[in-house]
């Protein structure tokens, strides 16, 4: 917990995004009073940014001079690096933008920390997408941190690059870097670029008579879903208790078929809803079984607390207010 007499400056890049806003709220709830976040673009700020304890810095993280000024101005003791372009399904169509954005902004951040805040602890947010297509001999097993990288889309390639870039700065410059590879996380504020809010938004549209059926892609894949509030608690746990230089998978350790999750969402609707497969929603390459072995982070004292059914109902209710 923060010390109010000497509040540590904490920087959350991308704190106005989906996971970032939940992380800021978690830090506020824990008593931290000197929080900073970056914002770029014209979208409205989330409510958490109205707190007197959160300073918002409008910064283009792909511009190194702006990143240098940010790090000098904030002088952070901790940095949660969440800023990235995260739409997996669109990553082939937007590959150049994703690669330039995700890789270069992290490079600029690490260079700035090396020069102006070398003692800061930095949490680099990777992705389970780094593991990609699991080798045949390992298929059906939970994925631990020793599994090989085998990315199958441009987004995943950028996360592997970010992961290895962070490791290189740790080894070469002794920066206080920790890394995590989160599996699927869901909750309020996530866009329809992701499977669960895509389902939820369509269910609500059918309920309100705005479309006749919901369109889906591959329903046979197995995924590991964690509530975003549990996920950001895991980030804080790794920052506070993790071993510098190490990497941690984050997930519930339980696999759900996408069909099962869709059925759970449909069960919360009073209407009988028709489901149709839309070929355009099928990815060029997909992974059938993606479940975390989260033993390492569990050994730090973290475990998920929010049941999946509760998260799904919350997401549906959020969309009922939006549409």
N, C-alpha and C positions, 0 to 999 in steps of 0.2 A: 504493500500500500504506500501511497505517496506520503512524503513528509511535507506538511503545509508550510513549515518554517523555511524549508529549502526545496521548493518544488522543482523537480527535475524536468527540463524541457524534453518533451517527447514529440517526435515528428512521425506522422502517418502520411505517406504519399498515397494519393488516391483515396483519401478519407471521405470523399463525397460520393464514392461509388457504393455498390451493393454491400460487400463485406466491410468496407472501410467505415461506413456510417455506424455499423453495429460494433465495430472495434472501438471507435471513439466513445460510444455510449458505455461499453464495458469498462473502459479506462476511467471515464467519469464516475461510474458507479463504484469503482474501486478506490476513489478518492484522489485521483490525479488532477492537478489544477493548472498545469502549464502545458497544454496540448496544442499542437500545430498540425495543420493539414494543407495539402496542395489542392488547387482547383484550376481546371483549364476548360474553357468552353463557355457556352451561354446557358447551360441548364441551371435551374434553380437549386439553391443549396438545401440539403436536408435539414430537418428541424434541429438535429443535434449540434449543428454549426452555429445555432443561435446562442449557445451557452457562453457565458462570460469567460469560461476557462478554455475555450477553443478559439485559436487564431487561424484565420483562413488566408492563405497566400496564393494569389493568382500567379502561377508559374508555368511556363512551358518547359517541361523536364527534358525535352529533346534539344534544348538550347543550353550548351554547357555554361555560358556566362550567367544565365539565370539560376542554374542549379548551384553554382559556386556562391552567388550572392545569398541564396536561400540558406545554405549550410552555414555560411559566415554569420548571417543575421540571427538564426535560431540557435546555433551552437548546441545541437541536440545531444543528449546523453544516450538516447535510444531512438532507433529508426525502424519503423515497420514499413517495408517497401511493398505496397499493394498495387501501386499504379501500373496498369498494363491493359492492353486490349485483349479481351477474354472471350470473344465469340468464336467457339471452336467450329461450329457448323458453317460459318462464313469465312473461315480462314484461308481457303483456297482462292476464293474470289477476291480477297483483300490481302493476299500474302505479302505484297511489297510493303503496304502500310503497317501490317502487324510486325513484320521483321524489323523494319526501321524503328518503329515505336518501342517495342518491348526490349530490344537489345540495346539500342543506343541510349535510351533514358537511364537504363541501369548502369551502363558504362560511365555516363556523366555523373551519376550519383556516387558511384564508388570512387571515381577520381576526386570528386569534391570532398568526400569524407576523408580520403587519404591525405589531402592537403590541409583541411581545415577542422576536422573533428575525428582524428585518428583513434581516440579512446572510446568513441561511441559504439554501443552494441547495435548490430544491424540484423534484422530478421528478413531474409529473402524468401518471398512467397513463390515457390515453384508450382508444380501441378502433378497429379497422378498421371496426366496425359503423357508425361515424359516416358513412362514405361511402355506405352503404346501396345503394339501387338506382342503378346507374351509368347515366347518360344513354345513349341508343341510339348516338349517334355515338362514344362512348368504350368501348362494350362489347367485351370480348375483349382489352382492353389491360391491362397491369399498372398498378396504381394507385399514383400518386405523391402527394406531399403537396399538390399543387395541385388535385387532384380536388375537385369541389364536395361539400358535405355534402348527403346525401339520405336521412336515417334512415327506417327502415321498421318500427321497433318502439319501445316506450317505453324500453327499456334504451338503445338507440342515441341516443334523444333526450336522455337524461340525460348520456351521454358527450359529445355535442356541447355541451351546456350547461356541463359541467365544463371542456371544452377552451376555450370562449370566455370563461368566467369567469376561468380562469387567465390568459388573454391580457389580459383587462381589468385584472387586478391588476398584471400586468407593465407595461403601458403607463401606468397611472394612479399606481402606487406604487413602480415600479422594483424590485419584488421579483425575486429571482434565480430565475426560473421557466424550466424546460425542460419540453417536452411530448413524449410518444411516443404512437403509435397502433399497438399490437401487433396482428398478425393471429393466426390460430388458434394456440394453443400447448397442448401436451399433455404428459402425463407422470404420474409417480406422485403420488397424492394428489388427483387430480381426481375430481369426483363424477359420477354418472350423469346429471346434468342436461346433460352435454355428449356429443357424438356418439360419440367414440372409446371412452371408458369405458362408455358405454351398450352399444355393440357387445361390448366385451370381457367385461363382466359377464354378458351373455346367452350368449355362447359358452361361458363356463365353466359356467353353469347347465345348458346342454344337455349338456356333457361329463359332468356329474355326475348327469344324469338328472332334473333338477329342472324342466325345461320341454322341450317337444318341438321347438321351433323358435325362431329369433330374429325379432323384430319390428323393422322398419326404416321410415324415412320416405323422403324424396327422396334417391336415390342418384346422380343425374345432375349435381348441383352440383359445381363445381371449387373447391377450397379450398387455402390455403397453410398447411402445418403445420410448426411449429417446436418442437423439444424445449424444455420449460420451463427446463431448465438453460441452454440457449443464450439463451433469451429474457431471463432475469434477468441474464446476463452483458452483454446488450445494454443493459439499464437502467443498469448500472454504467458501461459505456462512455460512454453519453450524459451521465450525471452528471459524469464526470471529464473528458470531452473535447468535449462538445457546446457549441453556442453558446447562451448565455442568451437567452431569448425565442423560440427556434426550435422547430420540431416535426420529429419523425423517425418515419417508418414503420419497423416492425420485422417482418421475415418472411424466409422462405428464398428467395423469388423464384421458387419452383417450384410449379406447380399440380398437384393430384391430384384426380381424380374420387373422390367418396365411395365409389363402387363399387370403385375400385381399392384404396382403403385397406381396405375391408371384405374384399376378396379376399386382401390381404396378411395380415390377421388370421386369416382362415379357414385360410390355408396353414400357420399355426402350430398348428393343431389336428389331431389324429390321426383325428378323426371326420368323417364327411360330415354337414354341418349344413344343415338346411332354412332358407331365408330367406323371410319373408313380409312384404309391405307392410302396414303398419298406418296407416289413414287418419288416426287421431288424432295420429300423429307428424308429419304434414305441417303446416308453419307456414302461417298465413294469407297470408304473403307471404315469398318467398325470393329470394335473389340467385344467379344461375347461375354467375358467374365472379368469383372474389375472390382475386386474387393480388397480392402486394406488389411494387412497385418500391422496393427497399431501397437504392438507390444512395447516398443521403445518409449513412446509418449505416455502410455499407460503407466510405465515404471516411474514417470515423473509425477504421477498423481492425478492425471487427467482421465476422465471418461465422459462420454456423452450423457446428457441428462434429459433432453427433450425427446419424447416419443415421436416416431415418424407420423403417426396418425394426428397428433396435435399440430405438428408443423403443416401438414397437408390441409387440415381444416382452416388454419390461419391464412394460408395462401389463397384458398378459395374465397374466404370472406373478404380478403383484401381486394380481389378482383371484382367481387360483387359491389364494392363501394366505388370502384373505378369505372366500370362499364355502364 
